[in-house]
Amino acid sequence: MPRPALPGDLTLDVAIVGAGYTGLWTAYYLLAADPSLDVGVIEAERVGFGASGRNGGWCSALFPTPLPGMHEAMAATVDEVGAICANEEIDAHFHKGGTIVLARSPAQLMRMEPEPGGVVLDEQQARARLNATGMLGATFTPDCARIHPLRLARGLADVVERRGGVIYEGTRVRAISSGSPGMVETDRGTVRAGTVIRATEGYTHSLRGDERTLAPVYSLIVATEPLPASTWNKIGLDDYETFSDHRHLIIYGQRTSDDRLVFGGRGAPYHFRSSTKPGNDNNPRVFAKLGSEARAMFPALRSATFTHAWGGALGVPRDWCASVGLSDGIGWAGGYVGDGVGTTNLAGRTLRDLILGRQTELTALPWVGHDSGLWEPEPLRYLEINAALRAMTLADFEENRTGRPSKIASFMSRFLGG
């Protein structure tokens, strides 16, 4: 059942805009630290409606831009999410099996490097974990867990409510503003709060004044029917590892708890003026391409049926660097570039410390207070982002043709935070 909408004007200690992972983790950690706080979460749709409920289920230590100290914090975050799921009895299908990233061309093999704490696998070692076509080697990191994304969002929302937080669904926020108190302008009333948190990720453009803060870029996903043991014996993923490869236009996947193969990737276009209308996450051409690519990687899937397809908008900052901060009573976190399942937890703990005035190891991390700048106005933004997506496709084609690292990708990396 949907939760009630905002009943009208309201005063809170902390008002959080967005009931995805960022908003829910922030509410959770604030209420755990100080149960007396009056915390409300305001959501335009329903809990987990955005990328939090529609991602590929990687709780990883990945951070979109290399920064000092971030990997260690992110690796600890994976275990933190697992501990909260266990302690709060959130059945999110959390399983820490690590990530294997394949090299399936000579160019990918030449440039592959393990994540910090990871290892390089030769072809035989890689095939022992995942039997894909064209395998030449792989990297492996233990710092990733498979989850069920919507189960995590819904379970976390239930815990927030048990701890005294209130979640208002079906309440669209038009703008937030600083002041004493801060203001949240919605279609159902005005909320005043000592602290206001913007946790809107791919939908940030819908807030007045934030139209160019983050660009929503879609990632689309397909999933098979539950596969028999005979098929998994041919594919692998015995420890439910998540997987990807070292191509430029990202793909990713996992083996679910009910033995489906989930396979996703970029490739859907950026939509003019940051449009996030419902039809944008339904792209039959991209869905078909993902299914074909999955079958090409895993011939055992040739007779399998893809029964589900979905997508969601992730938030991309201008410099591809996620950030978190608090200034003049307005807090924010986002710009995860698709690596948000773990990063949102770190953001929630960091915002807790910032709101409560604590100086901690988390508040000293280099992403705190980072300013990514603004995206260019349209139509430049539309042309730039779609050109970059097209360039990554061409870079993969170039590498497959030449067997050498792409010059196109090297050129584009200066614009894409690489």
MARDRENPA-985067 format. One record per residue (C-alpha): x, y, z. Coordinates in nm, 2 decimals, always signed. Each point is the difference from the previous one (the first is absolute). Example, Ala and Ser with C-alpha at 12.3 -4.5 7.8 and 13.67 -1.06 7.14 Angstrom:
% MARDRENPA-985067
rec px +1.23&py -0.45&pz +0.78 $
rec px +0.14&py +0.34&pz -0.07 $
END
This chain:
% MARDRENPA-985067
rec px +0.00&py +0.00&pz +0.00 $
rec px +0.13&py +0.35&pz -0.08 $
rec px +0.09&py +0.21&pz +0.30 $
rec px -0.20&py +0.32&pz +0.06 $
rec px +0.10&py +0.33&pz -0.16 $
rec px +0.11&py +0.30&pz +0.19 $
rec px -0.31&py +0.12&pz +0.18 $
rec px +0.08&py +0.37&pz -0.03 $
rec px +0.24&py +0.25&pz +0.14 $
rec px +0.24&py -0.16&pz +0.25 $
rec px +0.31&py +0.08&pz +0.22 $
rec px +0.28&py -0.26&pz +0.04 $
rec px +0.35&py -0.02&pz +0.14 $
rec px +0.12&py -0.16&pz -0.32 $
rec px -0.19&py -0.01&pz -0.33 $
rec px +0.15&py -0.25&pz -0.26 $
rec px -0.11&py +0.03&pz -0.36 $
rec px +0.01&py -0.34&pz -0.17 $
rec px -0.08&py -0.35&pz +0.14 $
rec px +0.27&py -0.18&pz -0.18 $
rec px +0.31&py -0.14&pz +0.16 $
rec px +0.16&py +0.34&pz +0.08 $
rec px -0.30&py +0.13&pz +0.17 $
rec px -0.08&py -0.32&pz +0.19 $
rec px +0.35&py -0.06&pz +0.12 $
rec px +0.03&py +0.36&pz +0.12 $
rec px -0.33&py -0.04&pz +0.19 $
rec px +0.10&py -0.33&pz +0.14 $
rec px +0.34&py +0.11&pz +0.14 $
rec px -0.14&py +0.33&pz +0.14 $
rec px -0.28&py -0.18&pz +0.19 $
rec px +0.25&py -0.26&pz +0.12 $
rec px +0.22&py +0.28&pz +0.13 $
rec px -0.27&py +0.22&pz +0.15 $
rec px -0.35&py -0.16&pz +0.03 $
rec px -0.14&py +0.34&pz +0.11 $
rec px +0.04&py +0.15&pz -0.34 $
rec px -0.31&py +0.07&pz -0.21 $
rec px +0.10&py -0.14&pz -0.34 $
rec px -0.22&py +0.00&pz -0.30 $
rec px +0.07&py -0.15&pz -0.35 $
rec px -0.20&py +0.15&pz -0.29 $
rec px -0.03&py -0.20&pz -0.32 $
rec px -0.17&py +0.09&pz -0.33 $
rec px -0.09&py -0.36&pz -0.08 $
rec px +0.06&py -0.30&pz +0.22 $
rec px +0.30&py -0.13&pz +0.20 $
rec px +0.27&py -0.13&pz -0.23 $
rec px -0.18&py +0.14&pz -0.31 $
rec px +0.33&py +0.13&pz -0.16 $
rec px +0.33&py -0.17&pz -0.05 $
rec px +0.00&py -0.13&pz +0.36 $
rec px -0.27&py -0.25&pz -0.09 $
rec px +0.11&py -0.07&pz -0.36 $
rec px +0.37&py -0.05&pz -0.01 $
rec px +0.21&py -0.30&pz -0.08 $
rec px +0.05&py -0.10&pz +0.37 $
rec px +0.37&py +0.06&pz +0.05 $
rec px +0.09&py +0.12&pz +0.35 $
rec px +0.36&py +0.07&pz -0.09 $
rec px +0.31&py +0.20&pz +0.11 $
rec px +0.00&py +0.18&pz -0.34 $
rec px +0.02&py +0.38&pz +0.01 $
rec px -0.04&py +0.19&pz -0.33 $
rec px +0.32&py +0.21&pz +0.03 $
rec px +0.32&py -0.11&pz +0.18 $
rec px +0.05&py +0.20&pz +0.31 $
rec px +0.24&py -0.06&pz +0.30 $
rec px -0.15&py -0.21&pz +0.27 $
rec px -0.33&py -0.07&pz -0.18 $
rec px +0.07&py -0.37&pz -0.08 $
rec px +0.07&py -0.09&pz +0.36 $
rec px -0.32&py +0.18&pz +0.11 $
rec px -0.20&py -0.17&pz -0.28 $
rec px +0.13&py -0.35&pz +0.08 $
rec px -0.11&py +0.04&pz +0.36 $
rec px -0.33&py +0.13&pz -0.12 $
rec px -0.08&py -0.33&pz -0.18 $
rec px +0.04&py -0.18&pz +0.33 $
rec px -0.20&py +0.27&pz +0.18 $
rec px -0.30&py -0.06&pz -0.23 $
rec px +0.02&py -0.37&pz +0.06 $
rec px +0.01&py +0.05&pz +0.38 $
rec px -0.31&py +0.23&pz -0.01 $
rec px -0.19&py -0.25&pz -0.21 $
rec px +0.08&py -0.27&pz +0.25 $
rec px -0.06&py +0.21&pz +0.31 $
rec px -0.32&py +0.16&pz -0.12 $
rec px -0.13&py -0.32&pz -0.17 $
rec px -0.02&py +0.16&pz -0.34 $
rec px -0.03&py -0.29&pz -0.25 $
rec px +0.18&py +0.16&pz -0.29 $
rec px +0.17&py -0.32&pz -0.12 $
rec px +0.34&py +0.15&pz +0.10 $
rec px +0.28&py -0.24&pz -0.09 $
rec px +0.36&py +0.11&pz -0.02 $
rec px +0.15&py -0.20&pz -0.28 $
rec px +0.22&py +0.27&pz -0.16 $
rec px +0.02&py +0.12&pz -0.35 $
rec px +0.17&py -0.15&pz -0.31 $
rec px +0.08&py +0.24&pz -0.29 $
rec px +0.09&py -0.18&pz -0.31 $
rec px +0.26&py +0.08&pz -0.28 $
rec px -0.16&py -0.13&pz -0.32 $
rec px +0.23&py +0.17&pz -0.25 $
rec px +0.37&py +0.06&pz -0.03 $
rec px -0.06&py +0.37&pz +0.06 $
rec px -0.20&py -0.07&pz +0.32 $
rec px +0.28&py -0.23&pz +0.12 $
rec px +0.26&py +0.26&pz -0.06 $
rec px -0.16&py +0.27&pz +0.21 $
rec px -0.17&py -0.20&pz +0.27 $
rec px +0.11&py +0.08&pz +0.36 $
rec px -0.15&py -0.14&pz +0.32 $
rec px -0.18&py +0.22&pz +0.24 $
rec px +0.19&py +0.07&pz +0.33 $
rec px +0.00&py -0.32&pz +0.19 $
rec px -0.08&py -0.20&pz -0.31 $
rec px +0.19&py -0.26&pz -0.21 $
rec px +0.07&py -0.08&pz -0.36 $
rec px -0.13&py -0.34&pz -0.12 $
rec px +0.14&py -0.19&pz -0.30 $
rec px -0.24&py -0.16&pz -0.24 $
rec px -0.02&py -0.33&pz +0.19 $
rec px -0.06&py +0.17&pz +0.33 $
rec px -0.26&py +0.23&pz -0.15 $
rec px -0.19&py -0.28&pz -0.17 $
rec px -0.02&py -0.18&pz +0.34 $
rec px -0.22&py +0.29&pz +0.11 $
rec px -0.18&py +0.10&pz -0.32 $
rec px +0.01&py -0.18&pz -0.34 $
rec px -0.06&py +0.27&pz -0.26 $
rec px +0.10&py +0.00&pz -0.37 $
rec px +0.32&py +0.17&pz -0.10 $
rec px +0.15&py -0.02&pz +0.35 $
rec px +0.37&py +0.10&pz +0.02 $
rec px +0.02&py +0.08&pz +0.37 $
rec px -0.18&py +0.21&pz +0.27 $
rec px +0.03&py +0.20&pz +0.31 $
rec px -0.17&py -0.09&pz +0.32 $
rec px -0.08&py +0.20&pz +0.32 $
rec px -0.17&py -0.14&pz +0.31 $
rec px -0.15&py +0.34&pz +0.08 $
rec px -0.34&py -0.04&pz -0.15 $
rec px -0.33&py -0.16&pz +0.10 $
rec px -0.30&py -0.10&pz -0.20 $
rec px -0.33&py +0.15&pz +0.12 $
rec px -0.37&py +0.02&pz -0.10 $
rec px -0.03&py +0.38&pz -0.04 $
rec px -0.37&py +0.05&pz +0.07 $
rec px +0.00&py -0.23&pz +0.30 $
rec px +0.28&py +0.21&pz +0.15 $
rec px -0.19&py +0.32&pz -0.06 $
rec px -0.33&py -0.12&pz +0.14 $
rec px +0.17&py -0.18&pz +0.29 $
rec px +0.20&py +0.31&pz +0.09 $
rec px -0.32&py +0.21&pz -0.02 $
rec px -0.18&py -0.23&pz +0.25 $
rec px +0.30&py +0.03&pz +0.24 $
rec px -0.01&py +0.38&pz -0.03 $
rec px -0.36&py +0.00&pz +0.10 $
rec px +0.05&py -0.24&pz +0.29 $
rec px +0.26&py +0.25&pz +0.13 $
rec px -0.24&py +0.29&pz -0.01 $
rec px +0.05&py +0.15&pz -0.35 $
rec px -0.29&py +0.09&pz -0.22 $
rec px -0.01&py -0.05&pz -0.38 $
rec px -0.24&py +0.20&pz -0.21 $
rec px -0.05&py -0.15&pz -0.35 $
rec px -0.18&py +0.16&pz -0.29 $
rec px +0.13&py +0.34&pz +0.09 $
rec px +0.19&py +0.19&pz -0.27 $
rec px +0.26&py +0.25&pz +0.11 $
rec px +0.03&py +0.31&pz -0.22 $
rec px +0.29&py +0.17&pz +0.17 $
rec px +0.22&py +0.01&pz +0.32 $
rec px +0.15&py +0.31&pz +0.15 $
rec px +0.23&py +0.09&pz +0.28 $
rec px -0.08&py +0.22&pz +0.30 $
rec px -0.10&py -0.02&pz +0.36 $
rec px -0.18&py -0.23&pz -0.04 $
rec px +0.06&py -0.15&pz -0.34 $
rec px -0.30&py -0.04&pz -0.23 $
rec px -0.13&py -0.29&pz -0.21 $
rec px -0.27&py +0.11&pz -0.25 $
rec px -0.23&py -0.28&pz -0.10 $
rec px -0.33&py -0.05&pz -0.19 $
rec px -0.16&py -0.08&pz +0.34 $
rec px +0.14&py +0.26&pz +0.23 $
rec px +0.31&py +0.16&pz +0.13 $
rec px +0.24&py -0.18&pz +0.23 $
rec px +0.23&py +0.20&pz +0.23 $
rec px +0.30&py -0.17&pz +0.15 $
rec px +0.33&py +0.08&pz +0.18 $
rec px +0.18&py -0.21&pz -0.26 $
rec px -0.12&py -0.09&pz -0.35 $
rec px +0.17&py -0.29&pz -0.19 $
rec px -0.01&py -0.03&pz -0.38 $
rec px +0.01&py -0.37&pz -0.08 $
rec px -0.16&py +0.00&pz -0.35 $
rec px +0.29&py -0.14&pz -0.23 $
rec px -0.13&py -0.05&pz -0.35 $
rec px -0.31&py +0.22&pz +0.07 $
rec px +0.19&py +0.30&pz +0.14 $
rec px -0.07&py +0.20&pz -0.32 $
rec px -0.37&py +0.02&pz +0.10 $
rec px +0.09&py +0.23&pz +0.29 $
rec px -0.01&py +0.37&pz -0.09 $
rec px +0.35&py +0.13&pz -0.01 $
rec px +0.16&py -0.34&pz -0.04 $
rec px -0.08&py -0.06&pz -0.37 $
rec px +0.37&py -0.04&pz -0.09 $
rec px +0.14&py -0.16&pz +0.32 $
rec px -0.02&py -0.36&pz -0.11 $
rec px -0.07&py -0.16&pz -0.34 $
rec px -0.24&py -0.30&pz +0.01 $
rec px +0.15&py -0.28&pz -0.22 $
rec px -0.19&py -0.33&pz -0.03 $
rec px +0.13&py -0.34&pz +0.06 $
rec px -0.22&py -0.29&pz -0.12 $
rec px -0.02&py -0.36&pz +0.12 $
rec px -0.14&py -0.34&pz -0.11 $
rec px -0.04&py -0.32&pz +0.20 $
rec px -0.06&py -0.36&pz -0.09 $
rec px -0.24&py -0.25&pz +0.13 $
rec px +0.15&py -0.21&pz +0.29 $
rec px +0.26&py -0.22&pz -0.16 $
rec px +0.06&py -0.36&pz +0.08 $
rec px +0.31&py -0.13&pz +0.17 $
rec px +0.12&py -0.15&pz -0.33 $
rec px +0.02&py +0.35&pz -0.15 $
rec px +0.18&py +0.15&pz +0.30 $
rec px +0.25&py -0.29&pz -0.02 $
rec px +0.09&py +0.14&pz -0.34 $
rec px +0.01&py +0.36&pz +0.10 $
rec px +0.14&py +0.00&pz +0.35 $
rec px -0.05&py +0.27&pz +0.27 $
rec px +0.00&py -0.27&pz +0.26 $
rec px +0.05&py +0.26&pz +0.28 $
rec px -0.25&py +0.24&pz -0.16 $
rec px +0.27&py +0.24&pz -0.11 $
rec px -0.11&py +0.31&pz -0.18 $
rec px +0.17&py +0.04&pz -0.34 $
rec px +0.10&py +0.24&pz -0.27 $
rec px +0.27&py +0.04&pz -0.27 $
rec px +0.26&py +0.26&pz -0.09 $
rec px -0.18&py +0.15&pz -0.29 $
rec px -0.07&py +0.38&pz -0.01 $
rec px -0.38&py +0.00&pz -0.03 $
rec px -0.07&py -0.16&pz +0.34 $
rec px -0.18&py -0.33&pz +0.04 $
rec px -0.07&py -0.18&pz +0.33 $
rec px -0.18&py -0.30&pz +0.14 $
rec px -0.08&py -0.23&pz +0.29 $
rec px -0.14&py -0.34&pz +0.09 $
rec px -0.31&py +0.05&pz +0.21 $
rec px -0.11&py -0.20&pz +0.30 $
rec px -0.26&py -0.17&pz -0.21 $
rec px +0.26&py -0.08&pz -0.27 $
rec px -0.09&py +0.25&pz -0.27 $
rec px +0.27&py +0.17&pz -0.19 $
rec px -0.03&py +0.38&pz +0.01 $
rec px +0.19&py +0.19&pz -0.27 $
rec px +0.00&py +0.38&pz -0.04 $
rec px +0.19&py +0.28&pz -0.17 $
rec px +0.02&py +0.35&pz -0.12 $
rec px -0.10&py +0.09&pz -0.36 $
rec px -0.33&py +0.17&pz +0.04 $
rec px +0.02&py +0.37&pz -0.11 $
rec px -0.01&py +0.30&pz +0.22 $
rec px -0.33&py +0.18&pz -0.05 $
rec px -0.02&py +0.37&pz -0.08 $
rec px -0.04&py +0.24&pz +0.30 $
rec px +0.07&py -0.29&pz +0.24 $
rec px -0.34&py -0.16&pz -0.07 $
rec px -0.08&py -0.29&pz +0.24 $
rec px -0.35&py -0.08&pz -0.13 $
rec px -0.12&py -0.36&pz +0.06 $
rec px +0.05&py -0.12&pz -0.36 $
rec px +0.37&py +0.08&pz +0.01 $
rec px +0.08&py -0.32&pz +0.19 $
rec px -0.18&py -0.22&pz -0.26 $
rec px +0.23&py -0.03&pz -0.30 $
rec px -0.07&py -0.32&pz -0.19 $
rec px +0.31&py +0.05&pz -0.23 $
rec px +0.23&py +0.01&pz +0.30 $
rec px -0.17&py -0.28&pz +0.18 $
rec px +0.03&py -0.22&pz -0.31 $
rec px +0.37&py +0.09&pz -0.03 $
rec px +0.06&py -0.09&pz +0.36 $
rec px -0.16&py -0.34&pz -0.04 $
rec px +0.21&py -0.06&pz -0.32 $
rec px +0.32&py +0.10&pz +0.18 $
rec px -0.08&py -0.22&pz +0.30 $
rec px -0.05&py -0.30&pz -0.24 $
rec px +0.32&py +0.08&pz -0.18 $
rec px +0.20&py +0.00&pz +0.32 $
rec px -0.18&py -0.31&pz +0.14 $
rec px -0.10&py -0.25&pz -0.28 $
rec px -0.19&py -0.20&pz +0.27 $
rec px -0.26&py +0.27&pz +0.00 $
rec px -0.10&py -0.06&pz -0.37 $
rec px -0.32&py -0.18&pz +0.10 $
rec px -0.07&py +0.21&pz +0.31 $
rec px -0.28&py +0.25&pz +0.01 $
rec px +0.04&py +0.35&pz +0.12 $
rec px -0.31&py +0.07&pz +0.20 $
rec px +0.07&py +0.34&pz +0.15 $
rec px +0.13&py +0.33&pz -0.12 $
rec px +0.03&py +0.34&pz +0.18 $
rec px +0.21&py +0.30&pz +0.04 $
rec px +0.07&py +0.31&pz +0.20 $
rec px +0.16&py +0.34&pz +0.00 $
rec px +0.34&py +0.04&pz +0.18 $
rec px +0.15&py +0.34&pz +0.08 $
rec px +0.31&py +0.12&pz -0.17 $
rec px +0.19&py +0.32&pz +0.12 $
rec px +0.19&py +0.21&pz -0.24 $
rec px +0.34&py -0.13&pz +0.11 $
rec px -0.12&py -0.36&pz +0.07 $
rec px +0.09&py +0.04&pz +0.37 $
rec px -0.26&py -0.08&pz +0.27 $
rec px -0.03&py +0.24&pz +0.29 $
rec px -0.16&py +0.05&pz +0.34 $
rec px -0.03&py +0.31&pz +0.21 $
rec px -0.18&py +0.24&pz +0.22 $
rec px -0.01&py +0.38&pz -0.04 $
rec px -0.24&py +0.26&pz +0.14 $
rec px -0.24&py -0.27&pz +0.13 $
rec px -0.02&py -0.17&pz -0.34 $
rec px +0.16&py -0.34&pz -0.03 $
rec px +0.05&py -0.21&pz -0.31 $
rec px +0.14&py -0.33&pz -0.13 $
rec px +0.01&py -0.15&pz -0.35 $
rec px +0.16&py -0.01&pz -0.34 $
rec px +0.08&py -0.37&pz +0.05 $
rec px +0.02&py -0.08&pz -0.37 $
rec px -0.15&py -0.34&pz +0.05 $
rec px +0.21&py -0.10&pz +0.30 $
rec px -0.25&py +0.11&pz +0.26 $
rec px -0.11&py -0.31&pz +0.19 $
rec px +0.30&py +0.01&pz +0.23 $
rec px +0.08&py +0.37&pz -0.04 $
rec px -0.34&py +0.10&pz +0.13 $
rec px +0.07&py -0.18&pz +0.33 $
rec px +0.32&py +0.19&pz +0.04 $
rec px -0.19&py +0.32&pz -0.09 $
rec px -0.26&py -0.07&pz +0.26 $
rec px +0.26&py -0.04&pz +0.28 $
rec px +0.19&py +0.30&pz -0.12 $
rec px -0.32&py +0.22&pz +0.00 $
rec px -0.08&py -0.12&pz +0.35 $
rec px +0.33&py +0.12&pz +0.13 $
rec px -0.02&py +0.33&pz -0.19 $
rec px -0.35&py +0.07&pz +0.13 $
rec px +0.09&py -0.09&pz +0.36 $
rec px +0.31&py +0.22&pz -0.02 $
rec px +0.25&py -0.28&pz +0.04 $
rec px +0.35&py +0.01&pz -0.15 $
rec px +0.08&py -0.36&pz -0.09 $
rec px +0.21&py -0.21&pz -0.24 $
rec px -0.31&py +0.01&pz -0.23 $
rec px -0.03&py +0.37&pz -0.01 $
rec px +0.37&py +0.03&pz -0.09 $
rec px -0.03&py -0.20&pz -0.31 $
rec px +0.08&py +0.19&pz -0.32 $
rec px -0.35&py -0.03&pz -0.16 $
rec px -0.15&py +0.20&pz +0.29 $
rec px -0.08&py +0.35&pz -0.13 $
rec px +0.12&py -0.07&pz -0.35 $
rec px -0.14&py +0.23&pz -0.27 $
rec px -0.05&py -0.17&pz -0.33 $
rec px -0.12&py +0.32&pz -0.18 $
rec px -0.30&py +0.01&pz -0.23 $
rec px -0.08&py -0.17&pz -0.33 $
rec px -0.02&py +0.22&pz -0.31 $
rec px -0.34&py +0.13&pz -0.10 $
rec px -0.20&py -0.17&pz -0.27 $
rec px +0.05&py -0.08&pz -0.28 $
rec px +0.37&py -0.03&pz +0.08 $
rec px -0.06&py -0.25&pz +0.28 $
rec px -0.21&py -0.22&pz -0.22 $
rec px +0.26&py +0.00&pz -0.28 $
rec px +0.29&py -0.06&pz +0.24 $
rec px -0.14&py -0.29&pz +0.20 $
rec px -0.13&py -0.19&pz -0.30 $
rec px +0.32&py +0.06&pz -0.19 $
rec px +0.19&py -0.15&pz +0.30 $
rec px -0.22&py -0.31&pz +0.01 $
rec px +0.04&py -0.04&pz -0.38 $
rec px +0.38&py +0.04&pz +0.04 $
rec px +0.02&py -0.28&pz +0.25 $
rec px -0.19&py -0.23&pz -0.24 $
rec px +0.25&py +0.09&pz -0.27 $
rec px +0.29&py -0.05&pz +0.24 $
rec px -0.10&py -0.36&pz +0.06 $
rec px -0.05&py -0.05&pz -0.38 $
rec px +0.35&py +0.14&pz -0.06 $
rec px +0.16&py -0.23&pz +0.26 $
rec px -0.17&py -0.31&pz -0.14 $
rec px +0.12&py +0.10&pz -0.35 $
rec px +0.36&py +0.09&pz +0.09 $
rec px +0.07&py -0.20&pz +0.31 $
rec px +0.16&py +0.31&pz +0.16 $
rec px -0.13&py +0.25&pz +0.27 $
rec px -0.23&py +0.25&pz -0.16 $
rec px +0.13&py +0.35&pz -0.10 $
rec px -0.36&py +0.12&pz +0.01 $
rec px -0.04&py -0.11&pz +0.37 $
rec px +0.33&py +0.16&pz +0.09 $
rec px -0.11&py +0.33&pz -0.15 $
rec px -0.35&py -0.01&pz +0.16 $
rec px +0.14&py -0.08&pz +0.35 $
rec px +0.10&py +0.36&pz +0.05 $
rec px -0.37&py +0.10&pz -0.02 $
rec px -0.14&py -0.30&pz +0.19 $
rec px +0.20&py +0.00&pz +0.32 $
rec px +0.22&py -0.29&pz -0.11 $
END
